[in-house]
Amino acid sequence: MPSNAHMEHEITFDGIPAGDLTDVKTAGVARTQAAETEVLDAVYYDTPGHDLLRHGATLRRRAGGHDPGWHLKIADEHGGRREIACPLDGGAAEGEVPRQLRTLACAYARGGRLRPVAHLLTHRRRVLWLDAKGRPLAELAADHVAARVLDLSAQPGAFGPLPELTTWDETEVELTGGDTDLLDAAARQLTGQGLDPAERGIKLARALRAAGLDTQRVPRVSVAHAGAATEAAVAAMRRHADRLTGLDPAVRLDEHDAVHQMRVTARRLRSLLRACSRLFDPRATDELGVDLRWLGHQLGTYREPEALRERLTAQARDVPADCDPHRAEWKLRKVLGRRRRRAHRQLVAALSSARYFTLLDRLEEFLADPPVRGEKQAGRGRAKRILRHEVRRTRRRLRRALELPGGARRDEALHRARKAAKRTRYLSEALEPVLGSAARKSEARHREIHKRLGRHQDARSAEQALTVLAHTDGTRSDEAFAFGVLRAHQHDETPADIDAARRAAGL
């Protein structure tokens, strides 16, 4: 996570506690300390359709207080909110959204223009909650908020008389060092004092709602009527779709393992669409499958040099001393790092394209109201048949691959078997709520096959990359020799991996 980003965990309640704010504390808090009262002047930015807010994100430019600046807040899969900040002068002109934040908000704005949508003025009284050693645990804030929606007449969905100004009181507790148990205790304390949890906990949402604007996300239709198998598959895909969008900012920031996680998530979605294709309208699944394959290719173009750099630089440290391991590691880190940076720029461009935004829209539309087939309910029996089909397909592919002599044809066949095992693994995981222990055992077996054949594939990719590097202009003879030693090393563990995959498949 970059230095200007942090995780925010807070709770919000309507109204403010009666009496002295410093008297409010909960178990685990040793003492309270009044902090400076602040006046916060914030302008919120969004698309005309409030796409950021609909996806749980907010973007504001705030003056005053102890942390003025631009703040982009994004919902986190673990229940918190991730905040990424830029200084007030981060924009090219007064009031212009900084380029970094515009880029990070792409997956939510979907190409829409970000413009001011509301102006909020907050008078905030603050109290710090401290432990016995005086270390900060949380901040309690009592806010009086005045909000004005901007240019409301130009926004769709407005109805009724438009209020000039909306005011309300609310209380926030934000962690500054404590854990989430403290938030739970604070919630009980504030509820006991007669306060009610805020409906959404986001000031912008409350301001727009008061102006008659619906900013709720499009509801997801229940598919319970379609049977347990369909319900489990859709629930898994919805989780993966949310994770895909949530990983977008981390990928753009080039954070460690973010691209790998997003690629795995896209693969999970595509695998489930293909394995469960008979449960849905094939036209919708085919379109989404093509889009997800395209996204996987974009992510793979970056992931390949990243994975090679991680693998080969670690192995280079162990080559014999006469191969100059430090020089070999430096060369690999330099060349593959340069490829990785170039691939990241290309990836960000792809994630800022109309095709990517269309993919996200299609995915949301599909999962909001899945086009299930109007056949007999897909229950436990259907789930067993779908999984059995994928298990047999994996075993068949692996058996055929093992019958081939060593070489390129066998490597390609093992690669196809690995992809089949991956699909079976992800399907088993999704069907666990329906099939229980049988699905868990299947997931464990195919995870092992997937992992072992993946290591074999990584070794083959490393061999090819080292061959190219050894013959690239600018590679010194001692570096080429070290690359040759590394290339030979790629064969050391692959027979054991293939044998482990065979045993896991019961062959």
C-alpha angles and dihedrals in degrees: 000000000000120000092253093056133077141162116259122206116182144142127216131207133187113249130010131268118265119245130012112354092215089064091064113093140127141217112303094032112109097189144345130232128196113235131199116292112242138205110210121198110193134175114195122213128205142138119280088260092047092241094162093055092045088059094047097260131121133189122196143166108218131185125190130033129069096299110041118171144079113317128192113190121194128186113250124217090235094060102265131097126246115223122201116187137199128183119263091254091051092106122081089237137015109293095004114133111247113254094239092056093045088055094046091050093052096101090056101037092046091206095314119140115258113226138157112285104167142013118213129187115193129190104202129193111195136201125182120220111214136186125232091278094051094255116146117255104168145337122240113204129187108200132194105195130195115188135185123188112223127226091350094165090067094054124090121239099038119139139170128016112335115234116228094210135010123199133186143153125238140168125223131191113194124183115239098169108339127096132252091266086070090056090052090052091047090052090054091047095051093043088052088055091057101262121137125217112258113253096238105357093224118112094210091054091053093049093050093044090054087054091055098259122137109218098167119129115256104274119247114236118233115247096191088117090064095063139263096286093054091043092052093047093049092047091053093047091049090054091049093047091053090048091049092057092041092055093052097090092047090052091051089049089051093233120177114282093353095119091047091051093047091048091051090049092051089048092051091053094048093046092053093046091053098041092047097037092122090063094061142044102284094218092063095044093047092054093047091045091056091049093048091048089054091050091048090053092051091050092044092056087063098035095057098065090038093054092043092052092050093048102040100040089054091049093045091065089064100051115113116283093246087063090061098237093195092056092046092049092048092050094048092047091050099046098040092041090055091050090047093053092048091048091050092056089051091047093052089051090053091048089053094052130107090243092060092048089049090052091053092047092049092048092051092046092049094049096041090063109004113211095236118182116255094234131113114312114278102231135154093307093054091046091054092050093049092050093044090054092054093045091053091046091054093048091048093052094046093047091052092049093051091052091060123089118250116281143075095317092053092046090052091048091050089051090055090048090051091054090050091050090049092054092048091048093053092044091051090052092051094048096049092102088059104035101030117189094007090061092045092053091047091049091051093049095048093043087059092048091046093048096046096046088044090058089051090051091048089054092052091049090049091051092054093046093049091050090053093045092050091056097041118116111258095033110127121226094248090051091049090051091052090049089053091053090049091048091055089049091061090075095055100088105022097090090056091048093051091048091050090051090050092052093047089054092050094241 
